[in-house]
């Protein structure tokens, strides 16, 4: 498979999964059991790919990075569903683009990656784009849902770095599946092993929850495949079709009309910033 196709599918599966989850959670649903079920099902869906790509780590330290990835991404996924239950999915998707700034800073600290003038300009464009979307009544409107989205981006970035270390000694399919099931089980532990909440959540949302989980499972699989096949500087911009699809999907399909022109302006600024950060 070509890296471009894999990266494009990554963005499409991500956007589809998040739009379905927003549709579910805007009416009913508890974010913690939803997280546990969502990620557990997503991980189970990927088990058949073990027959094509299965390899467990040969080094003990890889499991440490795997455990950290599960922990950080559990917090990230839980905050996703906390956030989109409270704010528009289109606004959420704009705010979490600050993760590119976290990844840039992390790359500089951990991998001594350079920070160039275009990347500095990109940071300001991404921050300005998010600010435009958040601006309301002469100030930035940092609601609880927006704050959850900001911290989700932080924890997702931390999970990206630990996953990058773990994947040096892991196959993509086995890592994606085990990581997702690990998040689901960790969510169950945080629920104090209360299975009744899981059954209640499944009964409440059933096939819609399953659909979101299946789409998310394929997002993770294609994300790791695209990163393996192509350079990150090329892959990341292509995967950002998810930003466009989620923003327009939220506005058109879910009728998120509040501050619509600000969201569109913020999206354009962020896309320019992402292109500057990765392509120049």
C-alpha positions in Angstrom: 0.0 0.0 0.0 1.2 3.5 -0.8 1.9 5.8 2.2 -0.4 8.5 0.7 -3.4 6.2 0.5 -2.7 4.9 4.1 -2.4 8.5 5.4 -5.6 9.6 3.6 -7.5 6.6 5.1 -6.1 7.5 8.5 -7.7 10.9 8.4 -11.0 9.6 7.0 -11.4 6.9 9.6 -10.5 9.3 12.4 -13.0 11.9 11.3 -15.8 9.4 10.8 -15.2 7.8 14.2 -15.3 11.2 16.0 -18.4 12.4 14.2 -20.2 9.2 15.2 -19.1 9.5 18.8 -20.3 13.1 18.9 -23.6 12.1 17.5 -23.9 9.5 20.3 -22.6 11.6 23.2 -24.5 14.8 22.5 -27.6 13.1 23.6 -26.8 10.3 26.1 -23.8 8.4 27.4 -21.2 8.3 30.2 -17.7 9.2 29.0 -15.8 6.7 31.2 -17.7 3.5 30.3 -17.9 4.8 26.7 -14.1 5.1 26.6 -13.7 1.6 28.1 -16.1 0.0 25.6 -15.0 2.1 22.6 -11.3 1.2 22.9 -11.8 -2.4 23.9 -14.0 -3.1 20.9 -11.6 -1.2 18.6 -8.7 -3.4 19.8 -10.7 -6.6 19.4 -11.6 -5.6 15.8 -7.9 -5.6 14.9 -7.1 -9.1 16.2 -7.6 -10.7 12.8 -4.7 -8.6 11.5 -2.4 -10.6 13.9 -2.3 -13.3 11.1 -0.6 -10.8 8.8 1.5 -8.8 11.2 2.2 -10.1 14.7 5.4 -9.6 16.7 5.8 -9.0 20.4 8.7 -7.0 21.9 12.1 -8.7 22.5 13.3 -6.1 25.0 11.8 -5.6 28.4 12.0 -1.8 28.3 9.6 -1.8 25.3 6.8 -2.9 27.7 7.5 0.1 29.9 7.0 2.4 26.9 3.9 0.4 26.0 2.5 0.8 29.5 3.1 4.6 29.4 1.4 4.8 26.0 -1.6 3.0 27.3 -1.8 5.3 30.3 -1.4 8.6 28.4 -3.8 7.5 25.6 -6.4 6.4 28.1 -6.3 9.9 29.6 -6.4 11.4 26.1 -9.4 9.2 25.0 -11.3 9.8 28.2 -10.8 13.6 27.7 -12.0 13.3 24.1 -15.4 12.0 25.1 -15.6 14.4 28.1 -14.9 17.3 25.8 -17.2 16.4 22.8 -20.1 15.8 25.2 -19.8 19.5 26.3 -18.7 21.4 23.1 -19.1 21.2 19.3 -17.0 18.5 17.7 -15.9 21.1 15.1 -14.6 23.4 17.9 -13.0 20.4 19.7 -11.1 19.4 16.5 -9.7 22.9 16.1 -8.5 23.2 19.7 -6.6 19.8 19.6 -4.4 21.0 16.8 -2.2 22.6 19.5 -0.9 19.0 19.7 1.4 19.9 16.7 3.1 22.5 19.0 3.5 19.9 21.7 5.0 17.4 19.2 7.4 20.0 17.9 8.6 20.9 21.4 8.9 17.3 22.3 10.8 16.5 19.2 13.2 19.3 20.0 13.7 18.1 23.6 13.8 14.3 23.0 15.2 13.9 19.5 17.1 17.2 19.1 15.0 18.1 16.1 15.6 21.6 14.9 13.1 24.5 15.2 13.2 26.7 12.2 11.6 30.1 11.5 8.8 28.6 9.4 8.0 26.3 12.4 7.9 29.3 14.8 5.5 31.1 12.4 3.5 27.8 12.2 3.2 27.8 16.1 1.7 31.3 16.1 -0.6 30.5 13.2 -2.0 27.4 15.0 -2.4 29.3 18.3 -4.0 32.2 16.4 -6.3 29.9 14.5 -7.5 28.2 17.8 -7.9 31.6 19.4 -10.1 32.9 16.5 -12.4 29.9 17.0 -12.6 30.4 20.7 -13.1 34.2 20.6 -16.5 35.2 22.0 -17.8 38.4 23.5 -14.4 40.2 23.4 -12.5 37.4 25.1 -11.3 33.8 24.7 -14.1 31.5 25.8 -12.3 28.7 27.7 -15.2 26.5 28.7 -14.7 23.3 30.6 -15.1 21.3 27.3 -12.4 23.5 25.6 -10.0 22.9 28.6 -10.6 19.1 28.3 -9.7 19.3 24.6 -6.5 21.2 25.4 -5.3 18.6 27.9 -6.4 15.8 25.6 -4.0 17.2 23.0 -1.2 17.2 25.6 -1.7 13.6 26.7 -2.1 12.4 23.1 1.2 14.0 22.3 2.9 12.3 25.2 1.3 9.0 24.0 2.7 9.6 20.6 6.3 9.9 21.9 6.1 6.8 24.1 4.5 4.9 21.2 7.3 6.0 18.9 9.8 4.3 21.3 7.7 1.2 21.7 7.1 0.7 18.0 10.8 0.1 17.4 10.3 -3.3 18.9 6.6 -4.0 18.1 4.6 -4.8 14.9 2.0 -2.2 14.0 -1.1 -4.4 14.1 -0.2 -6.1 17.4 0.7 -2.7 19.0 -2.5 -1.0 17.9 -4.7 -3.9 19.0 -3.0 -4.5 22.4 -2.8 -0.8 23.1 -6.5 -0.2 22.5 -7.5 -3.2 24.5 -5.2 -2.1 27.3 -6.9 1.3 27.3 -10.3 -0.4 27.6 -9.2 -2.6 30.5 -7.6 0.4 32.3 -10.9 2.3 31.9 -12.7 -0.7 33.4 -10.3 -0.6 36.4 -11.0 3.1 36.9 -14.7 2.2 37.0 -13.8 -0.1 39.9 -14.7 -3.2 37.8 -18.4 -2.2 37.7 -19.6 -4.3 34.8 -23.1 -3.0 35.2 -22.0 0.4 33.9 -20.5 -1.2 30.8 -23.7 -3.2 30.1 -25.8 -0.1 30.7 -23.6 2.0 28.2 -23.7 -0.7 25.6 -27.5 -1.1 26.0 -27.8 2.7 25.6 -25.7 3.1 22.5 -25.1 -0.4 21.1 -24.5 -0.4 17.3 -23.5 3.3 17.2 -20.8 2.8 19.8 -19.6 -0.3 17.9 -19.5 1.6 14.7 -17.4 4.4 16.3 -15.1 1.8 17.8 -14.6 -0.1 14.5 -13.8 3.1 12.6 -11.3 4.1 15.3 -9.6 0.8 15.3 -8.9 1.1 11.5 -7.8 4.7 12.1 -5.0 3.5 14.5 -4.0 0.6 12.1 -3.6 2.9 9.1 -1.9 5.6 11.1 0.9 3.2 12.1 1.1 1.8 8.6 1.4 5.3 7.1 4.1 6.3 9.5 6.0 3.1 8.7 5.7 3.6 4.9 6.3 7.3 4.6 8.2 10.2 6.2 6.4 11.9 9.1 6.8 15.3 7.4 4.7 14.0 4.5 2.3 11.8 6.4 1.1 14.2 9.0 -0.2 16.9 6.6 -2.2 14.3 4.6 -3.8 12.9 7.8 -5.0 16.4 8.5 -7.9 15.9 6.1 -9.5 14.8 9.4 -9.5 18.5 10.5 -11.4 19.5 7.4 -13.9 16.6 7.5 -14.6 17.0 11.2 -15.2 20.7 11.0 -17.4 20.6 8.0 -19.1 17.4 9.2 -19.9 19.1 12.5 -21.3 22.1 10.8 -23.2 20.4 8.0 -24.3 17.1 9.5 -24.6 18.0 13.2 -25.7 21.6 12.6 -23.0 23.3 14.7 -23.7 26.7 13.4 -22.5 28.7 16.4 -19.5 31.0 15.4 -19.3 29.1 12.1 -17.3 31.8 10.3 -14.8 31.9 13.2 -14.4 28.1 13.0 -13.8 28.2 9.2 -11.3 31.1 9.6 -9.5 29.2 12.4 -9.4 26.0 10.3 -7.7 27.8 7.4 -5.1 29.5 9.6 -4.3 26.1 11.3 -4.0 24.3 8.0 -1.5 26.9 6.8 0.4 26.5 10.0 0.5 22.7 9.7 1.8 23.0 6.1 4.5 25.4 7.2 5.5 23.1 10.1 5.9 19.9 8.1 6.5 20.8 4.5 9.0 23.8 4.7 
